[in-house]
Amino acid sequence: MPLTDTAVRNAKPGIRPDGRPTEKPYKLTDGKGLHLEVAPAGGKWWRLQYRFEGRQKRLSLGVYPDVSLKAARERRDEARKLLAAGIDPSAQRKADKRARRVAAANSFEAIAREWHGVQKPRWAPQHAAQVLQSFEVDVFPVLGGRPISEIAAPEGLDLLRQIADRGAPDLAGRIRQRCDAVARYAIQTGRATYNPFTDLRGAVKAPPKQPRAMLPIAELPEFLRRLEAYDGHVLTRLAMKLCILTMTRTIEVIGARWAEFDRERKVWEVPAERMKMRRPHLVPLSDQALAVLDDLHPLSGHRELLFPGERDPRRPMSNNTMLFALYRLGYHGRATMHGFRSVASTVLNETGRFNPDAIERQLAHGEADKVRAAYHRAEYLDERGRMVQWWADHLDRLRADGNVVPLRRPAASG
């Protein structure tokens, strides 16, 4: 007789349906090879017995009550369809399991994490963490479980539009680039043949970038006087002065370590991991920059960092500290620290005193040719030393007398 839900539910371990005790598993037969095996420990397993190519075989169909009687019969019927087609259900299950394992290993998330691991040694720790976080927050929940070879361009486009529609088109562009790199890596390692993200280049348009606010040169004397009188934290004022004197980026200044400065050579060597172009940068120091170091030493000379954070001195001050100081000084929306690099470049180029290439090297602008970049690392160092000293003296004059005299190139000698 076929089984009933009641018979399956009431089956007791160690007691046969006829009431006889047993220490062995026993079976309750349903039909067409399906039976319930009741173990002495209490487990109830659905089994299917069948013959394939003359051999008696058995297939597990799940555990009761997770798999009901009805579900067990459906699984039995599916297995019998495979038998009718000349396919061994047990072999098919193993093949399906292998396919799922391969699909999981070839999922977008698995390959993205592998790619990230390959790239990580080349990146600064902060950047590596940002890249992984962008995947975990925006990509993996949508595409992470999909085999990378099955992802099509429309799926990627939907993802990018979702990101852009929440007001982050720049992030959408960066994520497209990162997904494109992951897909190229999958092709290189033989796990995909098509990169859907290449076709999405330009599909999500970012709004035109607004240039960073640059303080008009005519207002520079007043700014310098306000900075000298700044009543905020002294470390912030000194950080701003060092940033302006050296023409470096804020991220390079706030992460500066005392060990990076050679006072005798008047040089600061910024390591590659803090540079935008990921190459070390030599920064010559003016007398005024050295004076900033003198002012700093009693405050942070006992620490690793020149500008330690208030809450945790093992970490640098916030990247926004100098920007907020600009706000306090009355320059909200009118100036940024990065803008002072442009001010310096403009003034130095207008003098005609210095080689434009030396100015570009001082600003650590990118060099496409890596061999040339390595050669240029210290090139113009002497000229740049004279340049930063001229710049520092010029700022002192502006602060003292407040007159901005138009700078003209010296006449070319005949």
C-alpha positions as CSV (number, residue, x, y, z in Angstrom):
1,M,0.0,0.0,0.0
2,P,1.3,3.5,-0.7
3,L,2.4,5.5,2.3
4,T,0.3,8.2,3.9
5,D,1.4,11.4,5.6
6,T,0.2,10.0,8.9
7,A,2.2,6.8,8.5
8,V,5.3,8.8,7.7
9,R,4.8,11.2,10.6
10,N,4.1,8.4,13.1
11,A,7.1,6.2,12.2
12,K,9.1,5.7,15.3
13,P,12.8,4.9,15.5
14,G,13.5,1.4,16.9
15,I,9.9,0.3,16.6
16,R,8.6,-1.3,13.4
17,P,5.0,-0.6,12.2
18,D,3.9,-4.0,13.6
19,G,5.2,-2.9,17.1
20,R,8.3,-5.1,17.1
21,P,11.4,-3.5,18.5
22,T,14.5,-3.3,16.3
23,E,18.0,-1.9,16.6
24,K,18.4,-1.6,12.9
25,P,17.0,0.8,10.3
26,Y,13.7,-0.3,8.8
27,K,11.9,0.6,5.6
28,L,8.4,1.9,4.9
29,T,7.7,1.3,1.2
30,D,5.7,3.7,-1.0
31,G,5.9,2.4,-4.5
32,K,7.9,2.6,-7.8
33,G,11.2,2.1,-5.8
34,L,10.5,4.8,-3.2
35,H,10.8,4.0,0.5
36,L,11.3,5.8,3.8
37,E,14.3,4.5,5.8
38,V,13.9,5.1,9.6
39,A,17.2,5.1,11.4
40,P,17.6,3.9,15.0
41,A,18.8,7.4,16.0
42,G,15.6,9.0,14.7
43,G,16.5,10.2,11.2
44,K,14.0,9.5,8.3
45,W,15.6,9.3,4.8
46,W,13.8,9.1,1.5
47,R,15.5,6.5,-0.8
48,L,14.9,5.4,-4.3
49,Q,16.0,2.0,-5.4
50,Y,16.5,1.4,-9.1
51,R,18.4,-0.6,-11.7
52,F,20.7,0.9,-14.2
53,E,22.6,-1.2,-16.8
54,G,21.9,-4.3,-14.8
55,R,23.1,-3.0,-11.5
56,Q,21.0,-2.3,-8.4
57,K,21.5,1.3,-7.2
58,R,20.2,3.6,-4.5
59,L,19.6,7.4,-4.6
60,S,19.0,9.6,-1.6
61,L,16.0,12.0,-2.1
62,G,16.2,14.0,1.1
63,V,15.3,13.9,4.8
64,Y,11.8,14.0,6.3
65,P,10.2,16.4,7.3
66,D,12.3,18.8,5.2
67,V,11.2,16.8,2.2
68,S,7.5,15.9,2.4
69,L,6.0,12.7,1.0
70,K,4.6,14.7,-1.9
71,A,8.0,16.2,-2.6
72,A,9.7,12.8,-2.4
73,R,7.4,11.4,-5.0
74,E,8.1,14.3,-7.3
75,R,11.8,13.7,-7.0
76,R,11.3,10.0,-7.6
77,D,9.3,10.8,-10.8
78,E,12.0,13.2,-12.0
79,A,14.6,10.4,-11.5
80,R,12.5,7.9,-13.3
81,K,12.3,10.3,-16.3
82,L,16.1,10.4,-16.4
83,L,16.1,6.5,-16.3
84,A,13.6,6.4,-19.2
85,A,16.0,8.6,-21.2
86,G,19.0,6.3,-20.4
87,I,20.5,8.6,-17.8
88,D,21.7,7.4,-14.4
89,P,20.1,9.8,-11.8
90,S,23.0,9.3,-9.5
91,A,25.6,10.2,-12.1
92,Q,23.5,13.2,-13.2
93,R,23.3,14.5,-9.6
94,K,27.1,14.3,-9.3
95,A,27.5,16.2,-12.6
96,D,25.0,18.8,-11.5
97,K,27.0,19.2,-8.2
98,R,30.2,19.6,-10.1
99,A,28.6,22.2,-12.4
100,R,27.3,24.2,-9.4
101,R,30.8,24.1,-7.8
102,V,32.4,25.3,-11.0
103,A,29.7,28.0,-11.3
104,A,30.4,29.2,-7.8
105,A,34.1,29.3,-8.4
106,N,33.5,31.2,-11.6
107,S,30.9,33.6,-10.1
108,F,31.5,37.3,-10.5
109,E,32.2,37.6,-6.7
110,A,34.7,34.8,-6.6
111,I,36.7,36.2,-9.6
112,A,36.4,39.8,-8.4
113,R,37.9,38.8,-5.0
114,E,40.7,36.8,-6.8
115,W,41.4,39.8,-9.1
116,H,41.4,42.1,-6.0
117,G,44.0,39.8,-4.3
118,V,46.2,40.0,-7.4
119,Q,46.1,43.8,-7.6
120,K,46.2,44.5,-3.8
121,P,50.0,44.5,-3.4
122,R,50.2,47.3,-6.1
123,W,47.8,49.6,-4.3
124,A,47.8,51.7,-1.2
125,P,45.9,50.0,1.6
126,Q,43.2,52.7,1.7
127,H,42.6,52.4,-2.0
128,A,42.4,48.6,-1.9
129,A,39.8,48.8,0.9
130,Q,37.8,51.3,-1.1
131,V,37.8,49.1,-4.2
132,L,36.6,46.0,-2.2
133,Q,34.0,48.0,-0.4
134,S,32.5,49.3,-3.7
135,F,32.1,45.7,-4.8
136,E,30.6,44.5,-1.6
137,V,28.1,47.4,-1.3
138,D,27.0,47.9,-4.9
139,V,28.0,44.9,-7.1
140,F,28.0,41.6,-5.2
141,P,24.4,41.9,-4.0
142,V,23.3,42.2,-7.6
143,L,25.8,40.2,-9.7
144,G,28.0,38.5,-7.2
145,G,26.4,35.0,-7.5
146,R,26.1,35.0,-11.3
147,P,28.6,33.0,-13.3
148,I,30.7,35.7,-15.0
149,S,30.4,34.0,-18.4
150,E,26.6,34.5,-18.2
151,I,26.5,38.2,-17.4
152,A,25.2,40.3,-20.3
153,A,25.6,44.0,-21.0
154,P,22.0,44.9,-20.1
155,E,22.5,43.5,-16.5
156,G,25.6,45.6,-16.1
157,L,23.8,48.6,-17.4
158,D,20.9,48.2,-14.9
159,L,23.5,48.0,-12.1
160,L,25.3,51.2,-13.3
161,R,22.0,53.1,-13.7
162,Q,20.9,52.2,-10.2
163,I,24.1,53.7,-8.8
164,A,23.9,56.8,-11.0
165,D,20.2,57.3,-10.3
166,R,21.0,57.7,-6.6
167,G,23.2,60.6,-7.4
168,A,26.6,58.9,-7.8
169,P,27.4,58.9,-11.5
170,D,31.1,59.2,-10.8
171,L,31.0,56.1,-8.6
172,A,29.1,54.3,-11.4
173,G,31.9,55.2,-13.8
174,R,34.6,53.8,-11.4
175,I,32.6,50.6,-10.8
176,R,32.3,50.1,-14.5
177,Q,36.0,50.4,-14.9
178,R,36.6,47.9,-12.0
179,C,34.0,45.4,-13.4
180,D,35.7,45.8,-16.8
181,A,39.0,44.9,-15.2
182,V,37.5,41.8,-13.5
183,A,35.9,40.6,-16.7
184,R,39.2,41.0,-18.6
185,Y,40.9,39.0,-15.8
186,A,38.3,36.3,-16.2
187,I,39.0,36.2,-20.0
188,Q,42.8,36.1,-19.4
189,T,42.4,33.1,-16.9
190,G,40.1,31.2,-19.3
191,R,36.8,31.6,-17.4
192,A,35.0,33.9,-19.8
193,T,35.2,34.8,-23.5
194,Y,33.2,38.0,-23.4
195,N,33.5,41.3,-21.5
196,P,30.0,42.9,-21.2
197,F,31.4,46.0,-19.4
198,T,33.6,47.1,-22.3
199,D,30.4,47.7,-24.2
200,L,29.1,49.9,-21.4
201,R,31.9,52.5,-21.7
202,G,30.1,55.9,-21.8
203,A,26.7,54.4,-21.1
204,V,26.4,56.4,-17.9
205,K,27.5,59.9,-18.3
206,A,29.0,61.8,-15.3
207,P,28.3,65.5,-15.1
208,P,31.2,67.8,-16.1
209,K,33.6,68.1,-13.2
210,Q,33.7,71.5,-11.6
211,P,37.3,72.8,-11.2
212,R,38.5,73.1,-7.7
213,A,38.1,76.6,-6.3
214,M,41.3,78.6,-6.8
215,L,41.9,81.7,-4.8
216,P,42.4,84.7,-7.1
217,I,46.0,85.8,-6.9
218,A,45.0,89.3,-5.9
219,E,43.5,87.9,-2.7
220,L,46.6,85.9,-1.8
221,P,48.1,88.6,0.5
222,E,45.0,88.9,2.6
223,F,44.7,85.1,2.9
224,L,48.3,84.7,4.0
225,R,47.7,87.3,6.8
226,R,44.5,85.5,7.9
227,L,46.3,82.2,7.9
228,E,49.1,83.6,10.1
229,A,46.5,84.8,12.5
230,Y,44.5,81.6,12.5
231,D,43.2,80.9,16.0
232,G,42.3,77.3,15.4
233,H,44.6,74.3,16.2
234,V,48.2,75.1,15.6
235,L,48.8,71.8,13.9
236,T,46.2,72.7,11.3
237,R,47.8,76.1,10.6
238,L,51.2,74.5,10.2
239,A,49.9,71.7,8.0
240,M,48.3,74.4,5.7
241,K,51.6,76.3,5.6
242,L,53.6,73.3,4.7
243,C,51.1,72.3,2.1
244,I,51.3,75.7,0.4
245,L,55.1,76.1,0.7
246,T,55.8,72.6,-0.8
247,M,53.0,72.7,-3.4
248,T,52.1,69.1,-2.3
249,R,48.6,67.5,-2.0
250,T,46.8,67.4,1.4
251,I,46.9,63.6,1.5
252,E,50.7,63.7,1.2
253,V,51.1,66.3,3.9
254,I,48.8,64.8,6.5
255,G,50.4,61.4,6.2
256,A,54.0,62.8,6.5
257,R,56.4,61.0,8.8
258,W,59.4,62.5,10.5
259,A,61.6,59.8,9.1
260,E,60.9,61.1,5.5
261,F,62.7,64.4,6.1
262,D,66.4,65.0,5.5
263,R,67.1,68.3,7.1
264,E,70.8,68.4,5.9
265,R,69.8,67.9,2.3
266,K,66.7,70.0,2.7
267,V,64.6,67.2,1.1
268,W,61.4,65.4,1.9
269,E,60.9,62.0,0.2
270,V,57.2,61.1,0.0
271,P,56.8,57.3,-0.5
272,A,55.0,55.9,-3.4
273,E,51.9,54.7,-1.5
274,R,50.9,58.3,-0.6
275,M,51.5,59.6,-4.1
276,K,48.6,59.9,-6.6
277,M,50.8,58.3,-9.3
278,R,52.1,55.6,-6.9
279,R,55.7,56.7,-7.4
280,P,58.1,58.2,-4.8
281,H,58.5,62.0,-4.9
282,L,61.4,64.1,-3.8
283,V,60.3,67.5,-2.5
284,P,63.0,70.2,-1.9
285,L,62.4,72.3,1.2
286,S,62.7,76.1,1.6
287,D,64.0,77.7,4.7
288,Q,60.4,78.6,5.6
289,A,59.4,75.0,5.2
290,L,62.2,74.0,7.6
291,A,61.0,76.6,10.0
292,V,57.6,74.9,9.9
293,L,59.3,71.7,10.9
294,D,61.0,73.5,13.8
295,D,57.6,74.8,15.0
296,L,56.1,71.3,14.7
297,H,58.8,69.4,16.4
298,P,57.9,70.3,20.0
299,L,54.3,69.3,19.2
300,S,54.7,66.0,17.4
301,G,58.4,65.3,17.2
302,H,58.0,62.4,19.7
303,R,55.5,60.7,17.4
304,E,55.8,59.0,14.0
305,L,53.5,61.5,12.2
306,L,54.0,65.2,11.8
307,F,50.2,65.8,12.0
308,P,48.7,63.1,14.3
309,G,44.9,62.9,14.8
310,E,43.5,64.3,18.1
311,R,41.6,61.1,18.9
312,D,44.2,58.6,17.8
313,P,47.7,60.0,17.4
314,R,48.7,56.8,15.5
315,R,46.5,57.9,12.6
316,P,46.9,61.2,10.7
317,M,44.6,64.1,11.0
318,S,41.4,64.0,8.9
319,N,41.7,64.8,5.2
320,N,39.0,67.5,5.7
321,T,40.8,69.3,8.6
322,M,42.5,71.9,6.3
323,L,39.3,72.4,4.2
324,F,37.3,73.1,7.3
325,A,40.0,75.6,8.4
326,L,39.5,77.4,5.1
327,Y,35.8,77.7,5.9
328,R,36.7,79.2,9.3
329,L,39.0,81.7,7.6
330,G,36.1,82.8,5.4
331,Y,36.9,81.0,2.2
332,H,34.0,78.6,2.0
333,G,33.4,77.9,-1.7
334,R,36.1,80.4,-2.7
335,A,39.3,78.3,-2.2
336,T,40.5,74.8,-1.6
337,M,43.9,73.6,-0.5
338,H,44.4,71.9,-3.9
339,G,43.7,75.2,-5.5
340,F,46.9,76.6,-4.0
341,R,48.9,74.2,-6.2
342,S,47.3,76.0,-9.2
343,V,48.1,79.4,-7.8
344,A,51.7,78.4,-7.3
345,S,51.9,76.9,-10.9
346,T,50.3,80.1,-12.3
347,V,52.7,82.4,-10.5
348,L,55.8,80.4,-11.2
349,N,55.0,80.1,-14.9
350,E,54.3,83.8,-15.2
351,T,57.7,84.7,-13.8
352,G,59.5,83.0,-16.7
353,R,62.3,82.2,-14.2
354,F,61.8,78.5,-14.1
355,N,61.7,75.6,-16.5
356,P,58.0,74.6,-17.0
357,D,59.1,70.9,-16.7
358,A,60.7,71.7,-13.3
359,I,57.4,73.2,-12.2
360,E,55.5,70.1,-13.3
361,R,58.0,67.9,-11.5
362,Q,57.5,69.9,-8.3
363,L,53.7,69.4,-8.6
364,A,54.3,65.6,-9.2
365,H,52.1,65.6,-12.3
366,G,51.9,62.2,-14.1
367,E,54.6,61.0,-16.5
368,A,53.2,58.5,-18.9
369,D,56.6,56.9,-19.7
370,K,57.6,54.9,-16.6
371,V,61.3,54.9,-17.5
372,R,61.2,58.6,-18.1
373,A,59.3,59.1,-14.8
374,A,61.9,57.2,-12.9
375,Y,64.7,59.3,-14.5
376,H,62.8,62.5,-13.7
377,R,62.3,61.6,-10.0
378,A,65.3,63.7,-9.0
379,E,65.7,65.7,-12.2
380,Y,65.5,69.4,-11.7
381,L,66.0,69.0,-8.0
382,D,68.5,71.8,-7.8
383,E,66.3,74.1,-9.8
384,R,63.3,73.1,-7.8
385,G,65.2,73.9,-4.7
386,R,65.8,77.5,-5.9
387,M,62.1,77.6,-7.1
388,V,60.6,76.7,-3.7
389,Q,62.8,79.2,-2.0
390,W,61.7,81.9,-4.4
391,W,58.1,80.9,-3.9
392,A,58.4,81.0,-0.1
393,D,60.1,84.4,-0.2
394,H,57.5,85.7,-2.6
395,L,54.7,84.6,-0.1
396,D,56.5,86.4,2.7
397,R,56.7,89.6,0.7
398,L,53.0,89.3,-0.2
399,R,52.0,88.8,3.5
400,A,54.2,91.7,4.6
401,D,53.3,94.4,2.1
402,G,50.2,93.1,0.4
403,N,51.1,94.3,-3.0
404,V,50.6,91.9,-5.9
405,V,52.9,93.1,-8.7
406,P,52.1,91.6,-12.2
407,L,54.8,89.1,-12.9
408,R,56.4,89.4,-16.4
409,R,58.8,87.2,-18.1
410,P,62.3,88.6,-18.4
411,A,63.1,89.8,-21.9
412,A,64.9,87.3,-24.0
413,S,68.5,88.2,-24.6
414,G,69.4,88.8,-28.2
